[in-house]
Amino acid sequence: MQINSTAPNAMNTSLQGMQRSSQQVTAASETIARDSTRAGGLNVEALVSLVEGEQTYAANAKAFSASSRMLGVLLDIEA
């Protein structure tokens, strides 16, 4: 049986998504912190971006976990 590169590619894609989501959360958090010190209240777009980044990170983490399990099963079958 030959194991193709699908699982590692899925893992890399998930890791990249987690990194982008982390950057999005950081940027949104900084915007919220900066804007909360000014008069005028909260930046709704930044709040939405924060929640979106958190959810996207969680989805990518689940995809990474599934890819890792899949690779483990393939290696167990091959062994």
PDB file of N, CA, C and O in Angstrom:
ATOM      1  N   MET A   1       0.845  -1.179   0.000  1.00  0.00           N
ATOM      2  CA  MET A   1       0.000   0.000   0.000  1.00  0.00           C
ATOM      3  C   MET A   1       0.889   1.241   0.000  1.00  0.00           C
ATOM      4  O   MET A   1       1.900   1.297   0.700  1.00  0.00           O
ATOM      5  N   GLN A   2       0.505   2.208  -0.777  1.00  0.00           N
ATOM      6  CA  GLN A   2       1.272   3.439  -0.867  1.00  0.00           C
ATOM      7  C   GLN A   2       0.500   4.565  -0.191  1.00  0.00           C
ATOM      8  O   GLN A   2      -0.685   4.760  -0.459  1.00  0.00           O
ATOM      9  N   ILE A   3       1.173   5.302   0.685  1.00  0.00           N
ATOM     10  CA  ILE A   3       0.551   6.441   1.362  1.00  0.00           C
ATOM     11  C   ILE A   3       0.917   7.684   0.579  1.00  0.00           C
ATOM     12  O   ILE A   3       2.091   8.024   0.439  1.00  0.00           O
ATOM     13  N   ASN A   4      -0.112   8.366   0.066  1.00  0.00           N
ATOM     14  CA  ASN A   4       0.178   9.595  -0.675  1.00  0.00           C
ATOM     15  C   ASN A   4       0.341  10.762   0.292  1.00  0.00           C
ATOM     16  O   ASN A   4       0.304  10.571   1.508  1.00  0.00           O
ATOM     17  N   SER A   5       0.514  11.930  -0.224  1.00  0.00           N
ATOM     18  CA  SER A   5       0.828  13.090   0.617  1.00  0.00           C
ATOM     19  C   SER A   5      -0.410  13.878   1.030  1.00  0.00           C
ATOM     20  O   SER A   5      -0.279  15.039   1.420  1.00  0.00           O
ATOM     21  N   THR A   6      -1.590  13.304   0.963  1.00  0.00           N
ATOM     22  CA  THR A   6      -2.809  14.036   1.301  1.00  0.00           C
ATOM     23  C   THR A   6      -2.838  14.453   2.760  1.00  0.00           C
ATOM     24  O   THR A   6      -3.128  15.611   3.060  1.00  0.00           O
ATOM     25  N   ALA A   7      -2.545  13.542   3.671  1.00  0.00           N
ATOM     26  CA  ALA A   7      -2.616  13.861   5.101  1.00  0.00           C
ATOM     27  C   ALA A   7      -1.628  14.964   5.493  1.00  0.00           C
ATOM     28  O   ALA A   7      -2.023  15.931   6.143  1.00  0.00           O
ATOM     29  N   PRO A   8      -0.351  14.840   5.111  1.00  0.00           N
ATOM     30  CA  PRO A   8       0.570  15.943   5.453  1.00  0.00           C
ATOM     31  C   PRO A   8       0.155  17.278   4.842  1.00  0.00           C
ATOM     32  O   PRO A   8       0.306  18.320   5.479  1.00  0.00           O
ATOM     33  N   ASN A   9      -0.365  17.259   3.619  1.00  0.00           N
ATOM     34  CA  ASN A   9      -0.820  18.505   2.998  1.00  0.00           C
ATOM     35  C   ASN A   9      -1.989  19.096   3.781  1.00  0.00           C
ATOM     36  O   ASN A   9      -2.048  20.307   3.996  1.00  0.00           O
ATOM     37  N   ALA A  10      -2.912  18.245   4.205  1.00  0.00           N
ATOM     38  CA  ALA A  10      -4.043  18.723   4.999  1.00  0.00           C
ATOM     39  C   ALA A  10      -3.557  19.289   6.324  1.00  0.00           C
ATOM     40  O   ALA A  10      -4.086  20.289   6.810  1.00  0.00           O
ATOM     41  N   MET A  11      -2.553  18.653   6.905  1.00  0.00           N
ATOM     42  CA  MET A  11      -2.009  19.147   8.175  1.00  0.00           C
ATOM     43  C   MET A  11      -1.346  20.508   7.977  1.00  0.00           C
ATOM     44  O   MET A  11      -1.525  21.413   8.792  1.00  0.00           O
ATOM     45  N   ASN A  12      -0.589  20.650   6.904  1.00  0.00           N
ATOM     46  CA  ASN A  12       0.069  21.931   6.630  1.00  0.00           C
ATOM     47  C   ASN A  12      -0.945  23.035   6.369  1.00  0.00           C
ATOM     48  O   ASN A  12      -0.784  24.161   6.840  1.00  0.00           O
ATOM     49  N   THR A  13      -1.988  22.706   5.617  1.00  0.00           N
ATOM     50  CA  THR A  13      -3.031  23.684   5.332  1.00  0.00           C
ATOM     51  C   THR A  13      -3.719  24.120   6.624  1.00  0.00           C
ATOM     52  O   THR A  13      -4.003  25.302   6.818  1.00  0.00           O
ATOM     53  N   SER A  14      -3.980  23.161   7.497  1.00  0.00           N
ATOM     54  CA  SER A  14      -4.611  23.479   8.784  1.00  0.00           C
ATOM     55  C   SER A  14      -3.704  24.353   9.644  1.00  0.00           C
ATOM     56  O   SER A  14      -4.164  25.309  10.268  1.00  0.00           O
ATOM     57  N   LEU A  15      -2.420  24.023   9.675  1.00  0.00           N
ATOM     58  CA  LEU A  15      -1.476  24.837  10.453  1.00  0.00           C
ATOM     59  C   LEU A  15      -1.401  26.267   9.920  1.00  0.00           C
ATOM     60  O   LEU A  15      -1.359  27.224  10.694  1.00  0.00           O
ATOM     61  N   GLN A  16      -1.385  26.404   8.607  1.00  0.00           N
ATOM     62  CA  GLN A  16      -1.363  27.744   8.014  1.00  0.00           C
ATOM     63  C   GLN A  16      -2.634  28.513   8.362  1.00  0.00           C
ATOM     64  O   GLN A  16      -2.585  29.710   8.645  1.00  0.00           O
ATOM     65  N   GLY A  17      -3.768  27.823   8.340  1.00  0.00           N
ATOM     66  CA  GLY A  17      -5.025  28.453   8.724  1.00  0.00           C
ATOM     67  C   GLY A  17      -5.028  28.884  10.177  1.00  0.00           C
ATOM     68  O   GLY A  17      -5.558  29.943  10.513  1.00  0.00           O
ATOM     69  N   MET A  18      -4.434  28.064  11.044  1.00  0.00           N
ATOM     70  CA  MET A  18      -4.339  28.421  12.461  1.00  0.00           C
ATOM     71  C   MET A  18      -3.461  29.652  12.644  1.00  0.00           C
ATOM     72  O   MET A  18      -3.767  30.522  13.459  1.00  0.00           O
ATOM     73  N   GLN A  19      -2.370  29.724  11.887  1.00  0.00           N
ATOM     74  CA  GLN A  19      -1.488  30.887  11.984  1.00  0.00           C
ATOM     75  C   GLN A  19      -2.194  32.158  11.518  1.00  0.00           C
ATOM     76  O   GLN A  19      -2.096  33.202  12.164  1.00  0.00           O
ATOM     77  N   ARG A  20      -2.910  32.064  10.388  1.00  0.00           N
ATOM     78  CA  ARG A  20      -3.645  33.239   9.890  1.00  0.00           C
ATOM     79  C   ARG A  20      -4.729  33.664  10.878  1.00  0.00           C
ATOM     80  O   ARG A  20      -4.932  34.855  11.114  1.00  0.00           O
ATOM     81  N   SER A  21      -5.416  32.689  11.449  1.00  0.00           N
ATOM     82  CA  SER A  21      -6.469  32.996  12.417  1.00  0.00           C
ATOM     83  C   SER A  21      -5.894  33.650  13.660  1.00  0.00           C
ATOM     84  O   SER A  21      -6.480  34.583  14.209  1.00  0.00           O
ATOM     85  N   SER A  22      -4.748  33.160  14.101  1.00  0.00           N
ATOM     86  CA  SER A  22      -4.090  33.745  15.264  1.00  0.00           C
ATOM     87  C   SER A  22      -3.708  35.198  14.998  1.00  0.00           C
ATOM     88  O   SER A  22      -3.871  36.058  15.863  1.00  0.00           O
ATOM     89  N   GLN A  23      -3.200  35.463  13.802  1.00  0.00           N
ATOM     90  CA  GLN A  23      -2.858  36.838  13.428  1.00  0.00           C
ATOM     91  C   GLN A  23      -4.104  37.717  13.370  1.00  0.00           C
ATOM     92  O   GLN A  23      -4.068  38.881  13.771  1.00  0.00           O
ATOM     93  N   GLN A  24      -5.207  37.157  12.869  1.00  0.00           N
ATOM     94  CA  GLN A  24      -6.465  37.898  12.797  1.00  0.00           C
ATOM     95  C   GLN A  24      -6.965  38.246  14.194  1.00  0.00           C
ATOM     96  O   GLN A  24      -7.408  39.368  14.438  1.00  0.00           O
ATOM     97  N   VAL A  25      -6.894  37.284  15.107  1.00  0.00           N
ATOM     98  CA  VAL A  25      -7.337  37.519  16.486  1.00  0.00           C
ATOM     99  C   VAL A  25      -6.464  38.582  17.145  1.00  0.00           C
ATOM    100  O   VAL A  25      -6.968  39.457  17.850  1.00  0.00           O
ATOM    101  N   THR A  26      -5.164  38.506  16.918  1.00  0.00           N
ATOM    102  CA  THR A  26      -4.251  39.494  17.495  1.00  0.00           C
ATOM    103  C   THR A  26      -4.563  40.895  16.974  1.00  0.00           C
ATOM    104  O   THR A  26      -4.643  41.849  17.747  1.00  0.00           O
ATOM    105  N   ALA A  27      -4.738  41.010  15.665  1.00  0.00           N
ATOM    106  CA  ALA A  27      -5.027  42.320  15.074  1.00  0.00           C
ATOM    107  C   ALA A  27      -6.360  42.866  15.576  1.00  0.00           C
ATOM    108  O   ALA A  27      -6.461  44.049  15.900  1.00  0.00           O
ATOM    109  N   ALA A  28      -7.376  42.022  15.643  1.00  0.00           N
ATOM    110  CA  ALA A  28      -8.691  42.461  16.119  1.00  0.00           C
ATOM    111  C   ALA A  28      -8.617  42.878  17.588  1.00  0.00           C
ATOM    112  O   ALA A  28      -9.218  43.875  17.987  1.00  0.00           O
ATOM    113  N   SER A  29      -7.882  42.113  18.382  1.00  0.00           N
ATOM    114  CA  SER A  29      -7.737  42.442  19.805  1.00  0.00           C
ATOM    115  C   SER A  29      -7.051  43.788  19.999  1.00  0.00           C
ATOM    116  O   SER A  29      -7.443  44.591  20.845  1.00  0.00           O
ATOM    117  N   GLU A  30      -6.017  44.013  19.192  1.00  0.00           N
ATOM    118  CA  GLU A  30      -5.308  45.292  19.282  1.00  0.00           C
ATOM    119  C   GLU A  30      -6.224  46.450  18.892  1.00  0.00           C
ATOM    120  O   GLU A  30      -6.199  47.508  19.521  1.00  0.00           O
ATOM    121  N   THR A  31      -7.028  46.246  17.859  1.00  0.00           N
ATOM    122  CA  THR A  31      -7.971  47.281  17.426  1.00  0.00           C
ATOM    123  C   THR A  31      -8.996  47.562  18.516  1.00  0.00           C
ATOM    124  O   THR A  31      -9.299  48.718  18.811  1.00  0.00           O
ATOM    125  N   ILE A  32      -9.526  46.505  19.110  1.00  0.00           N
ATOM    126  CA  ILE A  32     -10.514  46.663  20.178  1.00  0.00           C
ATOM    127  C   ILE A  32      -9.900  47.400  21.362  1.00  0.00           C
ATOM    128  O   ILE A  32     -10.522  48.303  21.922  1.00  0.00           O
ATOM    129  N   ALA A  33      -8.682  47.020  21.746  1.00  0.00           N
ATOM    130  CA  ALA A  33      -8.016  47.674  22.872  1.00  0.00           C
ATOM    131  C   ALA A  33      -7.745  49.147  22.581  1.00  0.00           C
ATOM    132  O   ALA A  33      -7.949  50.007  23.438  1.00  0.00           O
ATOM    133  N   ARG A  34      -7.286  49.425  21.372  1.00  0.00           N
ATOM    134  CA  ARG A  34      -6.982  50.809  20.982  1.00  0.00           C
ATOM    135  C   ARG A  34      -8.260  51.649  20.943  1.00  0.00           C
ATOM    136  O   ARG A  34      -8.287  52.770  21.451  1.00  0.00           O
ATOM    137  N   ASP A  35      -9.316  51.101  20.339  1.00  0.00           N
ATOM    138  CA  ASP A  35     -10.560  51.860  20.176  1.00  0.00           C
ATOM    139  C   ASP A  35     -11.328  52.015  21.480  1.00  0.00           C
ATOM    140  O   ASP A  35     -12.086  52.971  21.642  1.00  0.00           O
ATOM    141  N   SER A  36     -11.143  51.091  22.404  1.00  0.00           N
ATOM    142  CA  SER A  36     -11.892  51.181  23.668  1.00  0.00           C
ATOM    143  C   SER A  36     -11.380  52.323  24.543  1.00  0.00           C
ATOM    144  O   SER A  36     -12.084  52.775  25.447  1.00  0.00           O
ATOM    145  N   THR A  37     -10.153  52.791  24.279  1.00  0.00           N
ATOM    146  CA  THR A  37      -9.617  53.913  25.048  1.00  0.00           C
ATOM    147  C   THR A  37     -10.089  55.244  24.485  1.00  0.00           C
ATOM    148  O   THR A  37      -9.948  56.283  25.129  1.00  0.00           O
ATOM    149  N   ARG A  38     -10.648  55.209  23.281  1.00  0.00           N
ATOM    150  CA  ARG A  38     -11.152  56.430  22.646  1.00  0.00           C
ATOM    151  C   ARG A  38     -12.643  56.567  22.919  1.00  0.00           C
ATOM    152  O   ARG A  38     -13.322  55.592  23.238  1.00  0.00           O
ATOM    153  N   ALA A  39     -13.123  57.749  22.793  1.00  0.00           N
ATOM    154  CA  ALA A  39     -14.566  57.977  22.916  1.00  0.00           C
ATOM    155  C   ALA A  39     -15.254  57.416  21.683  1.00  0.00           C
ATOM    156  O   ALA A  39     -14.688  57.431  20.589  1.00  0.00           O
ATOM    157  N   GLY A  40     -16.451  56.931  21.854  1.00  0.00           N
ATOM    158  CA  GLY A  40     -17.196  56.427  20.700  1.00  0.00           C
ATOM    159  C   GLY A  40     -17.536  54.959  20.791  1.00  0.00           C
ATOM    160  O   GLY A  40     -18.267  54.446  19.944  1.00  0.00           O
ATOM    161  N   GLY A  41     -17.026  54.267  21.792  1.00  0.00           N
ATOM    162  CA  GLY A  41     -17.418  52.882  21.986  1.00  0.00           C
ATOM    163  C   GLY A  41     -16.580  51.879  21.226  1.00  0.00           C
ATOM    164  O   GLY A  41     -15.467  52.167  20.784  1.00  0.00           O
ATOM    165  N   LEU A  42     -17.148  50.687  21.085  1.00  0.00           N
ATOM    166  CA  LEU A  42     -16.429  49.561  20.492  1.00  0.00           C
ATOM    167  C   LEU A  42     -16.533  49.547  18.971  1.00  0.00           C
ATOM    168  O   LEU A  42     -17.494  50.047  18.386  1.00  0.00           O
ATOM    169  N   ASN A  43     -15.552  48.980  18.373  1.00  0.00           N
ATOM    170  CA  ASN A  43     -15.496  48.801  16.931  1.00  0.00           C
ATOM    171  C   ASN A  43     -16.161  47.459  16.609  1.00  0.00           C
ATOM    172  O   ASN A  43     -15.592  46.397  16.865  1.00  0.00           O
ATOM    173  N   VAL A  44     -17.364  47.520  16.050  1.00  0.00           N
ATOM    174  CA  VAL A  44     -18.133  46.299  15.778  1.00  0.00           C
ATOM    175  C   VAL A  44     -17.412  45.405  14.770  1.00  0.00           C
ATOM    176  O   VAL A  44     -17.421  44.183  14.917  1.00  0.00           O
ATOM    177  N   GLU A  45     -16.799  45.986  13.767  1.00  0.00           N
ATOM    178  CA  GLU A  45     -16.071  45.193  12.774  1.00  0.00           C
ATOM    179  C   GLU A  45     -14.941  44.413  13.423  1.00  0.00           C
ATOM    180  O   GLU A  45     -14.697  43.261  13.063  1.00  0.00           O
ATOM    181  N   ALA A  46     -14.252  45.025  14.373  1.00  0.00           N
ATOM    182  CA  ALA A  46     -13.166  44.337  15.062  1.00  0.00           C
ATOM    183  C   ALA A  46     -13.706  43.207  15.940  1.00  0.00           C
ATOM    184  O   ALA A  46     -13.091  42.146  16.046  1.00  0.00           O
ATOM    185  N   LEU A  47     -14.854  43.441  16.565  1.00  0.00           N
ATOM    186  CA  LEU A  47     -15.469  42.380  17.372  1.00  0.00           C
ATOM    187  C   LEU A  47     -15.853  41.184  16.508  1.00  0.00           C
ATOM    188  O   LEU A  47     -15.619  40.037  16.888  1.00  0.00           O
ATOM    189  N   VAL A  48     -16.444  41.455  15.346  1.00  0.00           N
ATOM    190  CA  VAL A  48     -16.819  40.380  14.422  1.00  0.00           C
ATOM    191  C   VAL A  48     -15.566  39.651  13.944  1.00  0.00           C
ATOM    192  O   VAL A  48     -15.561  38.423  13.868  1.00  0.00           O
ATOM    193  N   SER A  49     -14.521  40.381  13.625  1.00  0.00           N
ATOM    194  CA  SER A  49     -13.268  39.777  13.183  1.00  0.00           C
ATOM    195  C   SER A  49     -12.660  38.910  14.278  1.00  0.00           C
ATOM    196  O   SER A  49     -12.096  37.854  13.990  1.00  0.00           O
ATOM    197  N   LEU A  50     -12.768  39.345  15.524  1.00  0.00           N
ATOM    198  CA  LEU A  50     -12.253  38.567  16.644  1.00  0.00           C
ATOM    199  C   LEU A  50     -12.977  37.229  16.752  1.00  0.00           C
ATOM    200  O   LEU A  50     -12.338  36.183  16.864  1.00  0.00           O
ATOM    201  N   VAL A  51     -14.291  37.259  16.719  1.00  0.00           N
ATOM    202  CA  VAL A  51     -15.077  36.023  16.820  1.00  0.00           C
ATOM    203  C   VAL A  51     -14.816  35.124  15.611  1.00  0.00           C
ATOM    204  O   VAL A  51     -14.674  33.909  15.752  1.00  0.00           O
ATOM    205  N   GLU A  52     -14.755  35.724  14.429  1.00  0.00           N
ATOM    206  CA  GLU A  52     -14.473  34.954  13.222  1.00  0.00           C
ATOM    207  C   GLU A  52     -13.113  34.261  13.323  1.00  0.00           C
ATOM    208  O   GLU A  52     -12.981  33.086  12.980  1.00  0.00           O
ATOM    209  N   GLY A  53     -12.116  34.989  13.789  1.00  0.00           N
ATOM    210  CA  GLY A  53     -10.781  34.410  13.944  1.00  0.00           C
ATOM    211  C   GLY A  53     -10.759  33.272  14.944  1.00  0.00           C
ATOM    212  O   GLY A  53     -10.089  32.264  14.720  1.00  0.00           O
ATOM    213  N   GLU A  54     -11.477  33.418  16.041  1.00  0.00           N
ATOM    214  CA  GLU A  54     -11.543  32.355  17.046  1.00  0.00           C
ATOM    215  C   GLU A  54     -12.197  31.102  16.471  1.00  0.00           C
ATOM    216  O   GLU A  54     -11.707  29.992  16.674  1.00  0.00           O
ATOM    217  N   GLN A  55     -13.302  31.283  15.756  1.00  0.00           N
ATOM    218  CA  GLN A  55     -14.003  30.136  15.192  1.00  0.00           C
ATOM    219  C   GLN A  55     -13.211  29.474  14.070  1.00  0.00           C
ATOM    220  O   GLN A  55     -13.209  28.249  13.945  1.00  0.00           O
ATOM    221  N   THR A  56     -12.549  30.273  13.269  1.00  0.00           N
ATOM    222  CA  THR A  56     -11.733  29.724  12.192  1.00  0.00           C
ATOM    223  C   THR A  56     -10.547  28.950  12.761  1.00  0.00           C
ATOM    224  O   THR A  56     -10.173  27.904  12.229  1.00  0.00           O
ATOM    225  N   TYR A  57      -9.960  29.455  13.831  1.00  0.00           N
ATOM    226  CA  TYR A  57      -8.855  28.749  14.486  1.00  0.00           C
ATOM    227  C   TYR A  57      -9.330  27.397  14.996  1.00  0.00           C
ATOM    228  O   TYR A  57      -8.663  26.382  14.793  1.00  0.00           O
ATOM    229  N   ALA A  58     -10.482  27.381  15.658  1.00  0.00           N
ATOM    230  CA  ALA A  58     -11.026  26.129  16.196  1.00  0.00           C
ATOM    231  C   ALA A  58     -11.310  25.130  15.074  1.00  0.00           C
ATOM    232  O   ALA A  58     -11.033  23.940  15.222  1.00  0.00           O
ATOM    233  N   ALA A  59     -11.855  25.599  13.965  1.00  0.00           N
ATOM    234  CA  ALA A  59     -12.141  24.706  12.837  1.00  0.00           C
ATOM    235  C   ALA A  59     -10.853  24.126  12.253  1.00  0.00           C
ATOM    236  O   ALA A  59     -10.793  22.940  11.928  1.00  0.00           O
ATOM    237  N   ASN A  60      -9.831  24.960  12.121  1.00  0.00           N
ATOM    238  CA  ASN A  60      -8.549  24.472  11.605  1.00  0.00           C
ATOM    239  C   ASN A  60      -7.891  23.498  12.571  1.00  0.00           C
ATOM    240  O   ASN A  60      -7.251  22.537  12.143  1.00  0.00           O
ATOM    241  N   ALA A  61      -8.040  23.733  13.859  1.00  0.00           N
ATOM    242  CA  ALA A  61      -7.483  22.811  14.850  1.00  0.00           C
ATOM    243  C   ALA A  61      -8.162  21.448  14.755  1.00  0.00           C
ATOM    244  O   ALA A  61      -7.499  20.417  14.874  1.00  0.00           O
ATOM    245  N   LYS A  62      -9.466  21.433  14.542  1.00  0.00           N
ATOM    246  CA  LYS A  62     -10.185  20.163  14.378  1.00  0.00           C
ATOM    247  C   LYS A  62      -9.751  19.460  13.095  1.00  0.00           C
ATOM    248  O   LYS A  62      -9.590  18.240  13.081  1.00  0.00           O
ATOM    249  N   ALA A  63      -9.563  20.212  12.031  1.00  0.00           N
ATOM    250  CA  ALA A  63      -9.102  19.622  10.773  1.00  0.00           C
ATOM    251  C   ALA A  63      -7.700  19.043  10.933  1.00  0.00           C
ATOM    252  O   ALA A  63      -7.405  17.973  10.402  1.00  0.00           O
ATOM    253  N   PHE A  64      -6.842  19.743  11.659  1.00  0.00           N
ATOM    254  CA  PHE A  64      -5.492  19.241  11.916  1.00  0.00           C
ATOM    255  C   PHE A  64      -5.550  17.941  12.711  1.00  0.00           C
ATOM    256  O   PHE A  64      -4.848  16.980  12.397  1.00  0.00           O
ATOM    257  N   SER A  65      -6.388  17.920  13.736  1.00  0.00           N
ATOM    258  CA  SER A  65      -6.536  16.725  14.564  1.00  0.00           C
ATOM    259  C   SER A  65      -7.037  15.535  13.741  1.00  0.00           C
ATOM    260  O   SER A  65      -6.537  14.420  13.887  1.00  0.00           O
ATOM    261  N   ALA A  66      -8.014  15.774  12.886  1.00  0.00           N
ATOM    262  CA  ALA A  66      -8.546  14.702  12.034  1.00  0.00           C
ATOM    263  C   ALA A  66      -7.467  14.204  11.071  1.00  0.00           C
ATOM    264  O   ALA A  66      -7.353  12.999  10.849  1.00  0.00           O
ATOM    265  N   SER A  67      -6.687  15.098  10.505  1.00  0.00           N
ATOM    266  CA  SER A  67      -5.608  14.706   9.598  1.00  0.00           C
ATOM    267  C   SER A  67      -4.550  13.890  10.319  1.00  0.00           C
ATOM    268  O   SER A  67      -4.022  12.917   9.781  1.00  0.00           O
ATOM    269  N   SER A  68      -4.252  14.297  11.533  1.00  0.00           N
ATOM    270  CA  SER A  68      -3.265  13.574  12.331  1.00  0.00           C
ATOM    271  C   SER A  68      -3.740  12.158  12.637  1.00  0.00           C
ATOM    272  O   SER A  68      -2.978  11.198  12.530  1.00  0.00           O
ATOM    273  N   ARG A  69      -5.013  12.042  13.020  1.00  0.00           N
ATOM    274  CA  ARG A  69      -5.570  10.707  13.291  1.00  0.00           C
ATOM    275  C   ARG A  69      -5.569   9.852  12.024  1.00  0.00           C
ATOM    276  O   ARG A  69      -5.252   8.663  12.073  1.00  0.00           O
ATOM    277  N   MET A  70      -5.923  10.458  10.897  1.00  0.00           N
ATOM    278  CA  MET A  70      -5.955   9.731   9.631  1.00  0.00           C
ATOM    279  C   MET A  70      -4.557   9.218   9.278  1.00  0.00           C
ATOM    280  O   MET A  70      -4.402   8.070   8.862  1.00  0.00           O
ATOM    281  N   LEU A  71      -3.560  10.054   9.442  1.00  0.00           N
ATOM    282  CA  LEU A  71      -2.190   9.641   9.157  1.00  0.00           C
ATOM    283  C   LEU A  71      -1.771   8.515  10.099  1.00  0.00           C
ATOM    284  O   LEU A  71      -1.107   7.568   9.678  1.00  0.00           O
ATOM    285  N   GLY A  72      -2.152   8.613  11.358  1.00  0.00           N
ATOM    286  CA  GLY A  72      -1.842   7.562  12.326  1.00  0.00           C
ATOM    287  C   GLY A  72      -2.465   6.232  11.930  1.00  0.00           C
ATOM    288  O   GLY A  72      -1.820   5.189  12.032  1.00  0.00           O
ATOM    289  N   VAL A  73      -3.704   6.261  11.485  1.00  0.00           N
ATOM    290  CA  VAL A  73      -4.377   5.035  11.049  1.00  0.00           C
ATOM    291  C   VAL A  73      -3.675   4.450   9.825  1.00  0.00           C
ATOM    292  O   VAL A  73      -3.470   3.239   9.743  1.00  0.00           O
ATOM    293  N   LEU A  74      -3.311   5.302   8.883  1.00  0.00           N
ATOM    294  CA  LEU A  74      -2.618   4.826   7.697  1.00  0.00           C
ATOM    295  C   LEU A  74      -1.282   4.194   8.051  1.00  0.00           C
ATOM    296  O   LEU A  74      -0.904   3.172   7.479  1.00  0.00           O
ATOM    297  N   LEU A  75      -0.574   4.793   8.984  1.00  0.00           N
ATOM    298  CA  LEU A  75       0.716   4.236   9.392  1.00  0.00           C
ATOM    299  C   LEU A  75       0.523   2.921  10.132  1.00  0.00           C
ATOM    300  O   LEU A  75       1.328   2.002   9.978  1.00  0.00           O
ATOM    301  N   ASP A  76      -0.531   2.820  10.931  1.00  0.00           N
ATOM    302  CA  ASP A  76      -0.816   1.558  11.633  1.00  0.00           C
ATOM    303  C   ASP A  76      -1.138   0.446  10.632  1.00  0.00           C
ATOM    304  O   ASP A  76      -0.713  -0.695  10.811  1.00  0.00           O
ATOM    305  N   ILE A  77      -1.884   0.779   9.587  1.00  0.00           N
ATOM    306  CA  ILE A  77      -2.240  -0.208   8.564  1.00  0.00           C
ATOM    307  C   ILE A  77      -0.993  -0.654   7.815  1.00  0.00           C
ATOM    308  O   ILE A  77      -0.822  -1.837   7.519  1.00  0.00           O
ATOM    309  N   GLU A  78      -0.128   0.299   7.514  1.00  0.00           N
ATOM    310  CA  GLU A  78       1.076   0.010   6.760  1.00  0.00           C
ATOM    311  C   GLU A  78       2.069  -0.821   7.569  1.00  0.00           C
ATOM    312  O   GLU A  78       2.815  -1.616   6.998  1.00  0.00           O
ATOM    313  N   ALA A  79       2.088  -0.648   8.882  1.00  0.00           N
ATOM    314  CA  ALA A  79       3.083  -1.315   9.738  1.00  0.00           C
ATOM    315  C   ALA A  79       2.879  -2.783   9.868  1.00  0.00           C
ATOM    316  O   ALA A  79       3.646  -3.455  10.558  1.00  0.00           O
TER     317      ALA A  79
END
